[in-house]
C-alpha cells in the first residue's frame, strides 16, 4: 500500500478540463492529469436520468493532497456537484511512485 492515489473527476468541456488540469499541476497538487476526451455519461440528477458528453480527468496525487485537489476542483468547476472519487494505488513502479511524490508538495 502506498500513499499515492488516483482521483477521478469529469468536466463539461475540454477548456474546463485543461484549466483544472493545468492548475492542479502548476500548484503542485498533482504530478500528472490525463484528460480522456468525449466520454458519454448517463446519471441521475435531481430526480431525472440525464446524459452528457464529458471529459474524464485522471489525477495522480497523494493522500495528503486530496483535500486541496478537491478544493481546487470545486473552485474551478462549473458543476454544482463535481465528481470526486479517490482510488488508492496499492502498488506501482517504484520510480513512478517516487516521481509522483517529488512532483506533489
N, C-alpha and C positions, 0 to 999 in steps of 0.2 A: 504494500500500500504506500502511495506517495501523497504528498500534499498538493499535487497538480490536479487540475480539473479542466473539464471541457464544459463551457457554458453554451447553451443553445438559445438563440433568440431569432426573431424574424423582424423584417422591416417591410414597410409598404412600398418602397421604391428603391431602385439602385442608388439614387442620390442619398437617400436616408441611410441605407446600409453602409455606403462608403464613408459618410460623415461619422457614423458611430464607430466603425472600424478604425478610421484614422485617429479619432480622439482617444480611443482605448489604447492604441499602440503609442501615440505621442505622449500620453500621460503615464506611460509605463505600467498600465493596469493589465495589459495583455501582451504576450510575446508575439502573437500572430492572430489574425482574424481571417478566416476563409469566408468568402461570400459565394453562396451557391445560388445562381440566378433562377428566377421564374419557377418557383415551386407552386404547386396548387394546394391550398389549404381549405379544408372543409371543417367548420367548427360551429359550436352553439354559442350564440352571443345574445344576451337579453331576450332569451326565450325563443329565438328563431335559429334555424340552421342557415348559416351563411357560407359563402365561398369567396376566396380572393386569391389573386396571384401575389406572392410574396417573395422575399429574398431571405434565405436562411444564413444566419451568422454562426460560425463555429469559432468560438473564442477560447484560446488556450491561456490559462492563468493559474493562479494558486488559490488554495482555500482562504488564505489570509487576505486576498484582494477581492473576493466575490462580492462583498457588500459595496465596495467602491465601484466595481463593474456594474452592479445593479443600479446604483445611484446615477451613474453616468448614462446608462441606457434610458432610465426614466427622464433624465434632464433633456436628452436629445431626441427622444422618440415622439412620434405623432400619435401613437395609440394611447388610449386611456389606461389600458392594462397590457403592457408589453410582455411577451413571452420571456420567461427567465427560468431555465432548467439547468441544474448543475449535475454533471456526471463525474464521479470520481475516477481518476486514472489509477487503476490497480497497479500497473507496471508500464514500462516503456523503455525505449533505448536510453541508457544512462546518459549519453552525451546530449540527446534531445531534451531529456528532463532537466539536465543541468542548464542548458540554453534557456529553457523557459524560466528557471529560477533567476538566472543572471539578467534576463530581459525585463522581468517584472520586479518593481521595487515598491 
